[in-house]
Every structure is written in C-alpha cells, then in structure tokens.
C-alpha cells in the first residue's frame, strides 16, 4: 500500500538523499514534455560535437510506461575537481557520474523491492536517448537556468551534476522555486568564458515562440563551447594517482563559467 502521493514523494526524496544525492526533485513527465528545451528541440540545429553520436539529430524518446521523473543532483565543488575529470575507458566517464549512476541504481532497486514500482534508468546525454535534465531540474524546483546556460541552485550554485530516473507511477511533483540570482549580477560567468560563447544572441523568442531561451536571453553559442571542449580533449594527458583510481588518460573540461558564479559558494 502506497502512502499519499505527497508523502511518497517525500519518502523518495529522503531515501535518494540517504543514497548520496545532494538535491532531489520530482517532475511529471507530461509537464516535462512541455518544457522549453523539449518544446523547441525539433527546431534546433543538429549538434554533432562532444557527447553526441555524430550521426545527425536524434529523436526524442520517452520511457513508455513512465509517469514521473526523479531528478537528482550531486555537488561538484571546485576543491574536488577530480570528481569531474573525464577518464577515458572508465565506466560512467567521471567519478561523479559513476556515483550518480550508483545512486540511481540504488533508488531503482529500493523502489522495486520495497514498493513494487518499475523504473527506467536514463542515459545522461539527450543524443544517447536521455532527457533535458536541466529543464527537469528547473520544473522540479532544484534551481533556475542562469546566464551561463547552466542550472544554478540556491544551495550549490552551478557546481552540480544531474541524473534522472523514470518511475512507472504518478508521484506528487515538487514545485519550481522563486529564485533569480542573475538579476543585477555582473555576469561573472560570461566574462570568464575563454571562447566568448555568450557574446552573440543566437536564439530569438520570435523564432522559437518561447520567452525562456538558452542563456536566459538567447546569448549562447554551443558550437563555441564545443570548440573549448575539443581543445580540452587535445590537452588530455595520463594521470596517475588515487584521485583517478589508476593511471589513465584524463580530460579536464573547462569549468570557468561554473567557478566564476558566486551563488552557493561556501
């Protein structure tokens, strides 16, 4: 017998945090389908850069029997950069993502064994069949999209990574929050970008029919950001030490916009 919907959502959030997540929310999958990124996806240019399959625009896929998405965040603080280093040949890519995958697996197992709830573990990249995680996080009340085009949370700023788990049950969703740290901000994130990826307005509300644009005001160039990631890959090197687990090739992707944001710094 399930608890009342809101009580079951609270139980899931508490349990997911017990498994290691720092922030957790729940979103209704039908509401997520109407989110900004999912709404304009078909009109976006094809992305073939880092993280994509490089085979043209993929199709959005939705878990067939899922009704709710559990979205979770793990803190990636500046003083623990190895958590975000991409390790070639390492399951999950980064240690932080591996931790998130384990949290998802534990939540899925708990829901199945304790509540007979079916789940579907979702890939990270939209290009690999995943969902727009930042949209899910905003709808679920974890934070807002900042001028950096990153999720900015009140507690941890943009220094988080996300994963999601689809659940075959109608859960009480958590709610968006009234939070706007970018109002009056001096745009530290944009000034820090080594590729000036925020200097040009590429997205127009008139074209896409929505007000919530990438980078808040449409000033975001994913291709320039990708150039930096390609440069970071070219600078990858072998690292040997406890922080990576063994000797292997490591990519340290740029996080300058993240670290420049004053929100959530403790």
C-alpha positions as CSV (number, residue, x, y, z in Angstrom):
1,X,0.0,0.0,0.0
2,X,1.4,3.4,-1.1
3,X,1.5,6.4,1.1
4,X,-0.4,9.5,0.0
5,X,1.2,10.9,-3.2
6,X,2.9,13.8,-1.4
7,X,4.1,11.5,1.4
8,X,5.5,9.0,-1.1
9,X,7.4,11.8,-2.9
10,X,8.9,13.0,0.4
11,X,9.9,9.4,1.2
12,X,11.6,9.1,-2.2
13,X,13.4,12.3,-1.8
14,X,14.6,11.4,1.7
15,X,15.8,7.9,0.5
16,X,17.6,9.3,-2.5
17,X,19.5,11.7,-0.3
18,X,20.3,8.8,2.0
19,X,21.9,7.1,-1.0
20,X,24.1,10.1,-1.6
21,X,22.3,12.8,-3.7
22,X,22.6,16.4,-2.5
23,X,19.4,17.7,-4.2
24,X,16.3,15.8,-5.3
25,X,13.0,16.7,-7.0
26,X,10.2,15.1,-8.9
27,X,8.5,16.2,-12.2
28,X,5.5,14.9,-14.1
29,X,6.7,13.5,-17.4
30,X,3.8,15.1,-19.3
31,X,4.8,18.5,-17.9
32,X,8.4,17.9,-18.8
33,X,7.4,17.3,-22.4
34,X,6.1,20.9,-22.5
35,X,9.4,22.3,-21.1
36,X,11.4,24.9,-23.2
37,X,14.1,22.6,-24.5
38,X,11.8,19.7,-25.3
39,X,9.3,22.1,-27.0
40,X,11.9,23.6,-29.4
41,X,14.1,20.5,-29.9
42,X,12.9,19.8,-33.4
43,X,13.7,23.3,-34.5
44,X,17.2,23.3,-33.0
45,X,20.2,22.9,-35.3
46,X,21.8,19.4,-35.3
47,X,24.6,19.1,-32.8
48,X,27.5,16.7,-33.7
49,X,30.0,17.8,-31.1
50,X,31.5,16.3,-28.0
51,X,29.0,13.9,-26.4
52,X,26.9,13.3,-29.5
53,X,26.6,10.3,-31.7
54,X,27.7,12.4,-34.6
55,X,25.0,10.9,-36.8
56,X,22.6,13.7,-37.3
57,X,19.8,14.8,-35.0
58,X,18.5,12.0,-32.7
59,X,14.8,11.6,-32.0
60,X,13.4,12.3,-28.5
61,X,12.5,9.1,-26.8
62,X,10.3,8.8,-23.7
63,X,10.0,5.8,-21.4
64,X,6.8,4.1,-22.5
65,X,5.3,3.4,-19.1
66,X,6.8,6.2,-17.0
67,X,4.7,8.8,-15.4
68,X,7.2,10.6,-13.3
69,X,10.9,11.6,-13.4
70,X,13.0,11.7,-10.2
71,X,15.8,14.2,-10.8
72,X,18.8,14.3,-8.6
73,X,22.0,16.4,-8.2
74,X,25.4,15.7,-6.8
75,X,27.7,18.5,-5.7
76,X,30.8,19.0,-7.7
77,X,32.8,21.6,-5.7
78,X,35.8,23.5,-7.0
79,X,38.1,22.0,-4.3
80,X,37.3,18.4,-5.7
81,X,38.0,18.9,-9.4
82,X,39.0,15.2,-10.0
83,X,35.3,14.3,-9.4
84,X,34.6,15.9,-12.8
85,X,37.6,14.7,-14.7
86,X,36.7,12.6,-17.7
87,X,38.6,9.3,-17.6
88,X,39.0,7.5,-20.9
89,X,37.8,3.9,-20.6
90,X,36.2,4.4,-17.2
91,X,32.6,3.3,-16.7
92,X,30.5,6.4,-16.4
93,X,33.3,8.7,-17.7
94,X,33.8,10.6,-14.5
95,X,33.8,9.6,-10.8
96,X,30.9,12.0,-10.1
97,X,28.8,10.5,-12.8
98,X,29.7,7.0,-11.6
99,X,28.5,8.0,-8.1
100,X,25.2,9.3,-9.6
101,X,24.7,6.1,-11.6
102,X,25.1,4.1,-8.4
103,X,22.6,6.3,-6.6
104,X,20.1,5.8,-9.4
105,X,20.7,2.1,-9.3
106,X,20.1,2.0,-5.5
107,X,16.9,4.1,-5.8
108,X,15.6,1.8,-8.6
109,X,16.3,-1.3,-6.5
110,X,14.7,0.2,-3.4
111,X,11.5,1.2,-5.3
112,X,11.2,-2.2,-6.9
113,X,11.9,-4.3,-3.7
114,X,10.1,-2.1,-1.2
115,X,7.2,-0.7,-3.3
116,X,7.0,-2.8,-6.4
117,X,7.5,0.3,-8.6
118,X,9.1,-0.2,-12.0
119,X,11.7,2.2,-13.2
120,X,13.9,3.1,-16.2
121,X,17.4,4.4,-15.8
122,X,18.0,7.1,-18.3
123,X,21.2,8.0,-20.2
124,X,22.9,11.3,-19.5
125,X,23.1,12.7,-23.0
126,X,20.0,13.7,-25.0
127,X,21.9,12.4,-28.0
128,X,22.1,9.0,-26.4
129,X,18.4,8.8,-25.6
130,X,18.2,10.9,-22.4
131,X,16.1,13.8,-21.5
132,X,16.9,17.5,-20.9
133,X,18.0,17.2,-17.3
134,X,18.3,21.0,-16.7
135,X,14.6,21.5,-17.7
136,X,13.6,18.7,-15.4
137,X,15.6,20.2,-12.5
138,X,14.0,23.6,-13.0
139,X,10.5,22.3,-13.1
140,X,11.2,20.1,-10.0
141,X,12.4,23.2,-8.1
142,X,16.1,22.4,-7.8
143,X,17.1,25.8,-9.3
144,X,16.9,28.0,-12.4
145,X,18.8,28.4,-15.7
146,X,21.4,31.0,-15.3
147,X,23.1,33.4,-17.7
148,X,25.8,30.6,-18.1
149,X,23.0,28.3,-19.5
150,X,23.8,26.1,-16.5
151,X,21.4,25.1,-13.8
152,X,22.0,27.4,-10.8
153,X,20.8,26.0,-7.5
154,X,20.4,28.2,-4.3
155,X,22.5,25.8,-2.2
156,X,25.3,24.8,-4.5
157,X,25.2,27.3,-7.4
158,X,26.0,25.7,-10.8
159,X,28.6,23.3,-9.3
160,X,26.3,20.2,-9.6
161,X,25.8,17.3,-12.0
162,X,22.5,15.6,-12.8
163,X,20.9,12.2,-13.4
164,X,17.4,11.1,-13.7
165,X,15.3,8.0,-13.1
166,X,11.9,7.4,-14.7
167,X,9.2,5.8,-12.5
168,X,6.1,3.9,-13.5
169,X,3.9,5.7,-11.0
170,X,2.2,9.1,-10.7
171,X,4.1,10.9,-8.0
172,X,3.3,14.3,-6.5
173,X,5.7,16.6,-8.3
174,X,7.8,19.1,-6.5
175,X,7.4,22.8,-7.5
176,X,9.6,25.4,-9.2
177,X,11.1,28.0,-6.9
178,X,11.1,31.8,-6.9
179,X,14.8,32.3,-7.3
180,X,16.6,34.8,-9.6
181,X,20.3,35.3,-8.6
182,X,21.1,36.6,-12.1
183,X,19.1,39.8,-11.6
184,X,21.6,42.5,-11.2
185,X,24.5,40.2,-11.4
186,X,27.7,41.4,-13.2
187,X,27.7,38.3,-15.4
188,X,30.9,36.9,-13.9
189,X,30.2,33.6,-15.8
190,X,30.0,35.2,-19.2
191,X,33.2,37.3,-18.6
192,X,35.1,34.1,-17.6
193,X,34.3,32.2,-20.9
194,X,37.6,31.7,-22.9
195,X,35.6,31.3,-26.1
196,X,33.2,34.3,-25.6
197,X,30.3,31.8,-26.1
198,X,27.8,34.3,-24.6
199,X,28.6,37.4,-26.8
200,X,26.1,36.7,-29.6
201,X,22.3,36.3,-29.5
202,X,21.6,33.2,-31.5
203,X,18.1,32.4,-30.1
204,X,15.1,34.7,-30.6
205,X,11.8,34.4,-28.8
206,X,10.1,35.4,-32.1
207,X,11.6,32.4,-33.9
208,X,11.0,29.8,-31.2
209,X,7.8,31.1,-29.7
210,X,9.0,31.0,-26.1
211,X,10.5,33.5,-23.6
212,X,12.7,31.1,-21.8
213,X,15.7,30.9,-24.1
214,X,19.2,29.3,-23.8
215,X,21.4,31.5,-21.6
216,X,18.2,33.2,-20.4
217,X,18.3,35.9,-23.2
218,X,19.3,33.7,-26.1
219,X,23.0,34.7,-25.9
220,X,24.7,31.3,-26.0
221,X,26.7,29.6,-28.7
222,X,27.0,25.8,-28.1
223,X,29.5,25.5,-31.1
224,X,32.0,27.8,-29.4
225,X,31.6,25.9,-26.1
226,X,32.3,22.7,-28.1
227,X,35.5,24.2,-29.5
228,X,36.7,24.6,-26.0
229,X,35.8,21.0,-25.1
230,X,37.7,19.8,-28.2
231,X,40.7,21.8,-27.1
232,X,40.4,20.3,-23.6
233,X,40.4,16.8,-25.2
234,X,43.5,17.7,-27.2
235,X,45.3,18.6,-23.9
236,X,44.3,15.4,-22.2
237,X,47.2,13.5,-20.5
238,X,48.0,10.4,-18.5
239,X,47.4,10.9,-14.8
240,X,48.5,8.5,-12.1
241,X,47.2,8.8,-8.6
242,X,44.5,8.0,-6.1
243,X,42.2,10.7,-7.4
244,X,41.7,8.8,-10.6
245,X,42.0,5.3,-9.3
246,X,44.8,4.3,-11.7
247,X,47.0,5.5,-14.5
248,X,44.7,6.6,-17.4
249,X,44.1,9.4,-19.9
250,X,42.2,12.2,-18.2
251,X,40.3,15.2,-19.8
252,X,39.8,18.2,-17.7
253,X,36.9,20.0,-19.3
254,X,36.6,23.8,-18.9
255,X,34.5,24.9,-15.9
256,X,35.4,28.6,-15.8
257,X,31.8,29.8,-16.0
258,X,30.9,27.5,-13.2
259,X,33.6,28.5,-10.9
260,X,33.1,32.2,-11.6
261,X,29.5,32.1,-10.3
262,X,29.3,33.4,-6.7
263,X,26.0,31.6,-5.9
264,X,26.3,28.7,-3.5
265,X,30.0,29.4,-2.6
266,X,30.6,28.2,1.0
